[in-house]
Amino acid sequence: MNDENNNSDQRGNKPGFTLGTGLALIIWGIGLIVVAGGVYVIRAGHMSYVGVEMGDPNANAYRAVAFGVMIVLACLGFALLCSGCLRWSVTEPILRDAKRTSLRVEQIARVLPVLSDRALLSEISKRIAFREKDRETLRRAIQEDIDKGDFEAALSLVHDMADNYGYIEESEQYRDQILLARHENTERRIDLAIKDLQRLIGACNWTKAFQEAGKINRLFPDSLRGKMLGKMVSEAYEIFKGGLGNKITQAEQVEDVDSAYRLLRVMDIHLTAEEALPYRELAKRVVKRKREKLNLQFRLAMESENWAEGLRIAELVIREFPNSKMAADARKSLEDLRAKAVAVGGGA
């Protein structure tokens, strides 16, 4: 191919007969004929060929006109001769370069498909040469993703192994391995989530327990155990609410007002207003009995002049029932009780 290119370049450099050369020769020929004719007529000095006799009185005028015409023809011939020379010297190199460029373009057009085929063969050769290396690199990447727990990335690489490299059987083996590893990882995380939920349920942290159950369900939507966590928390919460109501009722029945009131405070913390609605009447009875008990204890403390006990009860009433009439009465006697309690303590 290189020899052909060199031969073509040599042919393009050789001068040859072109359209520019032909036009220049024609112009030269016309110019030479016109110049030769003009010179001949001027030197001959006769006008017979234009029908003028020598004795004619207008012969001098005709001769002058003819001489002028011959001069014009001679100048025109000379101009045509110069034009031919100019065209030969200027146009011919341009046409020759254009022909050489055209030949080079044709050569490139013939060479490009060959180069393209060679490049394609080169890429195919590279893929064949590095096929096993790429396969081993892909295996390592898949295993690394499995070890890191990035199962979605590993499945994406398995998909590439089957589609781009054609290793369908091996990709299916890796797929089974990934799915098994993902299942085991999911079960481990759900086991840990169950332990955390049990701890939260034991601490009656229901808001956090529901949040964690929802998080596990979103992370593992295909896991049946993950879907059951929310139900587990809901059931535990319902048991907690029902058990709390029963305990308050039992404490009220045995007139354990302090226990009933303490449980009622727990209910107020964990239950919403709507959830506590069935226990409204029970709560009213417990609160009433608690206030009555505190009022009785306060009167007994005042009668026995136990000022420290009376001060404790007064502060408890203000803290637990700040908007009640009993709390307003306790605020009025609070300073007096404190002074008496200090005086009794100092005397002792």
C-alpha positions as CSV (number, residue, x, y, z in Angstrom):
1,M,0.0,0.0,0.0
2,N,2.9,2.4,0.8
3,D,4.3,1.7,-2.7
4,E,1.0,2.6,-4.3
5,N,0.9,5.8,-2.3
6,N,4.4,6.7,-3.4
7,N,3.7,5.9,-7.1
8,S,0.5,8.0,-6.9
9,D,2.4,10.9,-5.4
10,Q,5.0,10.6,-8.2
11,R,2.3,10.6,-10.8
12,G,0.7,13.6,-9.3
13,N,4.1,15.5,-9.3
14,K,4.8,14.8,-13.0
15,P,3.6,17.6,-15.4
16,G,0.9,16.4,-17.8
17,F,-1.5,17.9,-20.4
18,T,-4.4,19.5,-18.5
19,L,-7.3,21.8,-19.5
20,G,-5.2,24.8,-18.4
21,T,-2.4,23.8,-20.7
22,G,-4.7,23.4,-23.6
23,L,-6.3,26.8,-23.1
24,A,-3.0,28.4,-22.8
25,L,-1.8,26.9,-26.1
26,I,-4.9,27.9,-27.9
27,I,-4.6,31.5,-26.7
28,W,-0.9,31.5,-27.7
29,G,-1.8,30.2,-31.2
30,I,-4.5,32.9,-31.8
31,G,-2.2,35.6,-30.5
32,L,0.7,34.5,-32.8
33,I,-1.6,34.3,-35.9
34,V,-3.0,37.8,-35.2
35,V,0.4,39.3,-34.6
36,A,1.8,37.7,-37.7
37,G,-1.1,38.9,-39.8
38,G,-0.8,42.4,-38.6
39,V,2.9,42.6,-39.2
40,Y,2.5,41.2,-42.7
41,V,-0.1,43.7,-43.7
42,I,1.9,46.6,-42.3
43,R,5.0,45.6,-44.2
44,A,3.3,44.8,-47.4
45,G,2.0,48.4,-47.7
46,H,-0.8,47.7,-50.2
47,M,-4.6,47.8,-49.7
48,S,-5.9,45.6,-52.5
49,Y,-7.4,43.1,-50.1
50,V,-9.7,45.9,-48.8
51,G,-10.7,47.1,-52.4
52,V,-8.6,50.3,-52.5
53,E,-6.8,51.3,-55.6
54,M,-3.5,53.2,-55.5
55,G,-4.8,56.2,-57.5
56,D,-7.8,56.7,-55.4
57,P,-7.8,60.1,-53.7
58,N,-9.1,58.5,-50.5
59,A,-6.3,55.9,-50.5
60,N,-4.3,57.7,-47.8
61,A,-7.4,57.7,-45.5
62,Y,-8.1,54.1,-46.2
63,R,-4.5,53.2,-45.7
64,A,-4.4,55.1,-42.3
65,V,-7.6,53.2,-41.1
66,A,-6.2,49.9,-42.2
67,F,-2.9,50.7,-40.5
68,G,-4.8,51.5,-37.3
69,V,-6.8,48.3,-37.5
70,M,-3.6,46.3,-38.0
71,I,-2.0,48.0,-35.0
72,V,-5.1,47.1,-32.9
73,L,-4.9,43.5,-34.2
74,A,-1.2,43.3,-33.3
75,C,-1.8,44.7,-29.8
76,L,-4.7,42.2,-29.4
77,G,-2.5,39.4,-30.5
78,F,0.2,40.5,-28.1
79,A,-2.3,40.7,-25.3
80,L,-3.6,37.2,-26.0
81,L,0.0,35.9,-26.1
82,C,0.6,37.5,-22.6
83,S,-2.7,36.1,-21.3
84,G,-1.6,32.6,-22.4
85,C,1.7,33.0,-20.7
86,L,0.0,34.3,-17.5
87,R,-2.5,31.4,-17.6
88,W,0.3,28.9,-18.1
89,S,2.4,30.3,-15.2
90,V,-0.4,30.9,-12.7
91,T,-3.3,28.6,-13.4
92,E,-1.4,25.5,-14.3
93,P,0.3,25.1,-10.8
94,I,-3.1,25.6,-9.2
95,L,-4.8,23.0,-11.4
96,R,-1.8,20.6,-10.8
97,D,-2.1,21.0,-7.0
98,A,-5.9,20.5,-7.2
99,K,-5.3,17.3,-9.1
100,R,-2.7,16.1,-6.6
101,T,-5.1,16.9,-3.7
102,S,-7.9,15.0,-5.4
103,L,-5.7,12.0,-5.8
104,R,-4.7,12.2,-2.2
105,V,-8.3,12.4,-1.1
106,E,-9.1,9.3,-3.2
107,Q,-6.2,7.5,-1.6
108,I,-7.4,8.4,1.9
109,A,-10.9,7.3,1.0
110,R,-9.5,3.9,-0.1
111,V,-7.3,3.6,3.0
112,L,-9.9,4.6,5.7
113,P,-12.1,1.4,5.4
114,V,-8.9,-0.7,5.8
115,L,-7.8,1.2,8.8
116,S,-11.3,1.0,10.3
117,D,-11.3,-2.8,9.8
118,R,-7.9,-3.1,11.4
119,A,-9.0,-1.0,14.4
120,L,-12.0,-3.2,14.9
121,L,-9.9,-6.3,14.6
122,S,-7.5,-4.7,17.2
123,E,-10.4,-4.2,19.7
124,I,-11.7,-7.7,19.2
125,S,-8.1,-9.0,19.7
126,K,-7.8,-7.0,22.9
127,R,-11.1,-8.4,24.2
128,I,-10.1,-11.9,23.4
129,A,-6.6,-11.4,24.9
130,F,-8.0,-9.8,28.2
131,R,-11.2,-11.9,28.4
132,E,-10.0,-14.2,31.2
133,K,-8.4,-11.3,33.1
134,D,-11.6,-9.3,32.9
135,R,-13.5,-12.3,34.1
136,E,-11.3,-12.8,37.1
137,T,-11.5,-9.1,37.9
138,L,-15.3,-9.3,37.8
139,R,-15.3,-12.3,40.1
140,R,-13.2,-10.4,42.7
141,A,-15.5,-7.4,42.5
142,I,-18.6,-9.5,43.0
143,Q,-17.0,-11.3,46.0
144,E,-15.9,-8.0,47.5
145,D,-19.5,-6.6,47.3
146,I,-20.9,-9.7,48.9
147,D,-18.4,-9.4,51.8
148,K,-19.3,-5.7,52.2
149,G,-23.0,-6.5,52.2
150,D,-23.6,-4.5,49.1
151,F,-25.8,-7.1,47.5
152,E,-27.5,-4.8,45.0
153,A,-24.1,-3.8,43.5
154,A,-23.1,-7.5,43.4
155,L,-26.3,-8.4,41.5
156,S,-25.6,-5.6,39.0
157,L,-22.2,-7.1,38.3
158,V,-23.7,-10.6,37.9
159,H,-26.1,-9.1,35.4
160,D,-23.1,-7.7,33.4
161,M,-21.3,-11.1,33.6
162,A,-24.3,-12.8,31.9
163,D,-25.1,-10.1,29.3
164,N,-21.7,-8.7,28.4
165,Y,-19.5,-11.8,28.8
166,G,-22.0,-14.6,28.3
167,Y,-21.1,-16.5,31.5
168,I,-24.8,-17.4,32.2
169,E,-24.2,-20.5,34.3
170,E,-21.6,-18.9,36.5
171,S,-23.7,-15.8,36.9
172,E,-26.6,-17.9,38.1
173,Q,-24.4,-19.5,40.7
174,Y,-23.3,-16.1,41.9
175,R,-26.9,-15.0,42.0
176,D,-27.9,-17.9,44.2
177,Q,-24.9,-17.1,46.5
178,I,-25.9,-13.4,46.7
179,L,-29.5,-14.1,47.5
180,L,-28.6,-16.6,50.2
181,A,-26.1,-14.1,51.7
182,R,-28.7,-11.3,51.6
183,H,-31.3,-13.5,53.3
184,E,-28.9,-14.5,56.1
185,N,-27.9,-10.8,56.5
186,T,-31.6,-9.8,56.7
187,E,-32.4,-12.5,59.3
188,R,-29.5,-11.4,61.5
189,R,-30.6,-7.7,61.3
190,I,-34.2,-8.7,62.1
191,D,-33.0,-10.7,65.1
192,L,-31.1,-7.6,66.4
193,A,-34.2,-5.5,65.7
194,I,-36.4,-7.8,67.7
195,K,-34.0,-7.6,70.7
196,D,-34.0,-3.8,70.4
197,L,-37.8,-3.7,70.2
198,Q,-38.2,-6.0,73.2
199,R,-35.9,-3.6,75.2
200,L,-38.0,-0.6,74.0
201,I,-41.2,-2.3,74.9
202,G,-39.9,-3.2,78.3
203,A,-39.1,0.5,78.9
204,C,-42.5,1.5,77.5
205,N,-40.8,3.6,74.9
206,W,-43.6,3.0,72.4
207,T,-42.9,5.9,70.0
208,K,-39.3,4.7,69.4
209,A,-40.5,1.1,69.1
210,F,-43.0,1.9,66.4
211,Q,-40.3,3.9,64.5
212,E,-37.8,1.1,64.6
213,A,-40.5,-1.4,63.4
214,G,-41.3,0.8,60.5
215,K,-37.7,1.3,59.6
216,I,-37.0,-2.5,59.4
217,N,-40.1,-3.0,57.3
218,R,-38.9,-0.3,54.8
219,L,-35.4,-1.8,54.7
220,F,-36.6,-5.4,54.2
221,P,-40.0,-5.1,52.4
222,D,-39.7,-8.7,51.2
223,S,-39.2,-10.2,54.7
224,L,-42.3,-11.7,56.4
225,R,-40.6,-11.3,59.8
226,G,-39.9,-7.7,59.1
227,K,-43.6,-7.1,58.3
228,M,-44.6,-8.8,61.6
229,L,-42.5,-6.4,63.7
230,G,-45.0,-3.6,63.5
231,K,-47.8,-6.0,64.5
232,M,-45.7,-7.3,67.4
233,V,-45.3,-3.7,68.8
234,S,-49.0,-3.0,68.3
235,E,-50.0,-6.1,70.2
236,A,-47.6,-5.3,73.0
237,Y,-49.0,-1.8,73.2
238,E,-52.6,-3.0,73.3
239,I,-51.7,-5.4,76.1
240,F,-49.9,-2.6,77.9
241,K,-53.0,-0.3,77.7
242,G,-55.4,-3.0,78.8
243,G,-53.2,-4.2,81.6
244,L,-52.7,-0.6,82.8
245,G,-56.5,0.0,82.9
246,N,-57.0,-3.3,84.8
247,K,-54.3,-2.5,87.4
248,I,-55.9,0.9,88.0
249,T,-59.3,-0.6,88.5
250,Q,-58.0,-3.3,90.9
251,A,-56.1,-0.7,92.9
252,E,-59.2,1.4,93.2
253,Q,-61.2,-1.6,94.3
254,V,-58.9,-2.4,97.2
255,E,-58.7,1.4,98.0
256,D,-55.0,1.5,97.1
257,V,-55.4,5.1,96.1
258,D,-51.6,5.9,95.8
259,S,-51.0,2.9,93.4
260,A,-54.0,3.7,91.3
261,Y,-52.9,7.4,91.0
262,R,-49.4,6.4,90.1
263,L,-50.7,4.1,87.4
264,L,-53.0,6.8,86.2
265,R,-49.9,9.1,85.7
266,V,-48.3,6.4,83.6
267,M,-51.4,6.1,81.5
268,D,-51.4,9.9,81.0
269,I,-47.8,9.7,79.7
270,H,-48.2,6.9,77.2
271,L,-51.8,7.1,76.0
272,T,-53.3,9.7,73.7
273,A,-56.4,11.6,74.6
274,E,-58.4,9.4,72.3
275,E,-56.9,6.2,73.6
276,A,-57.5,7.3,77.2
277,L,-61.2,8.1,76.5
278,P,-62.5,4.7,77.8
279,Y,-60.8,5.3,81.1
280,R,-62.1,8.9,81.7
281,E,-64.6,8.0,84.4
282,L,-62.1,5.7,86.2
283,A,-59.5,8.5,86.1
284,K,-62.0,11.0,87.6
285,R,-62.7,8.6,90.5
286,V,-59.0,8.0,91.2
287,V,-58.2,11.7,91.1
288,K,-61.1,12.5,93.5
289,R,-60.1,9.9,96.0
290,K,-56.4,11.0,95.8
291,R,-57.4,14.6,96.6
292,E,-59.7,13.5,99.4
293,K,-56.9,11.4,100.9
294,L,-54.5,14.3,100.7
295,N,-57.0,16.7,102.3
296,L,-57.5,14.2,105.1
297,Q,-53.8,13.8,105.7
298,F,-53.3,17.6,105.7
299,R,-56.0,18.1,108.3
300,L,-54.6,15.3,110.5
301,A,-51.1,16.9,110.2
302,M,-52.5,20.3,111.3
303,E,-54.4,18.8,114.2
304,S,-51.3,17.0,115.5
305,E,-49.2,20.1,114.8
306,N,-46.9,18.0,112.5
307,W,-45.8,21.1,110.6
308,A,-43.2,19.2,108.5
309,E,-45.8,16.7,107.3
310,G,-48.3,19.4,106.6
311,L,-45.7,21.3,104.6
312,R,-44.9,18.1,102.5
313,I,-48.6,17.5,101.8
314,A,-49.2,21.2,100.9
315,E,-46.3,21.2,98.4
316,L,-47.6,17.9,96.9
317,V,-51.0,19.3,96.5
318,I,-49.6,22.4,94.7
319,R,-47.5,20.2,92.4
320,E,-50.2,17.6,91.5
321,F,-53.3,19.8,91.4
322,P,-52.0,23.3,90.7
323,N,-55.4,24.7,89.6
324,S,-57.6,23.3,92.4
325,K,-59.1,25.2,95.3
326,M,-57.1,23.0,97.7
327,A,-53.9,24.1,96.0
328,A,-54.9,27.8,96.4
329,D,-55.5,27.3,100.2
330,A,-52.2,25.5,100.5
331,R,-50.3,28.4,98.9
332,K,-51.8,30.8,101.4
333,S,-50.5,28.7,104.4
334,L,-47.3,27.7,102.8
335,E,-45.1,30.4,104.3
336,D,-46.5,29.9,107.7
337,L,-46.0,26.2,107.6
338,R,-42.4,26.6,106.5
339,A,-41.7,29.0,109.4
340,K,-43.3,26.6,111.9
341,A,-41.5,23.6,110.5
342,V,-38.2,25.5,110.7
343,A,-38.9,26.6,114.3
344,V,-39.8,23.0,115.4
345,G,-36.7,21.7,113.7
346,G,-34.5,24.3,115.3
347,G,-36.0,23.7,118.7
348,A,-35.4,19.9,118.4
